[in-house]
Amino acid sequence: MSEQDGRETRGVIVDATDAVVAALSARLDALLASWQLAIDAKRNAPVKGDSVPKAPPEVLAELEQELADLERRCASKRQASEAETEVAGDWERRAMSAVQDNRDDVARDALNQLRNHLDAARELADEASELEVLRDSYRNAVKAVRVTSAAAATV
């Protein structure tokens, strides 16, 4: 795979991750809106629009399921980043060995591979960070729904 092909592939992966983050953010917003509707309905407040509120256990179950999925995605991205970093280390050792053997052409190729793998590792780490921010939002939403459910149960 050429350097240009590698960059294009990473660009597609970054775009896909951005789309996943946007979709999950929208899903979180929808679940929280449904939760708010349920709270408003319980208070006998008028419900806006045609939305039917979901039951608290249903909202909580969906949030927890999506949180678990996000945690798996975060772990996967972190592991992939670490794997790319390890591969980059191998290429660095190859480059150093090639320099010691006066093989400048091999060293140059190894340094290009090193750079490609370091770039990939950084991009994966950035994607993991984006997903972790979203994951933390889901964690906070789960906590809020639990607290609100517990408070509503005692009233």
C-alpha angles and dihedrals in degrees: 000000000000123000090251092051090050092052092048091050092049089048091054091048092050090050090050091050090050089052091050092049091049092048093048091046090052090048091051090050091050093049092048091048089052089049090051090051089053091051091048092048091050089053089049090244116151112269113232119229128348095304118130112212118238120233114262094246090052093050091046092048092051092047092049092047092051091044090055090049091050091049090053091049092049092050091047093051092047091049091048090050091051091048091052089049090052091049089049088054090054090052090049090054090048091051092050091048091049091051090051089051091048091243099142094169092055091044091052091051091046091051090051090052090046091054092047093052093045089051090049091048091051093048092049091048090050091050090049090051091052091050091047091056089052091044090054089052089053091048090053091048091051090050092048093049091048092049092046091047092049092048092048091049092056094050 
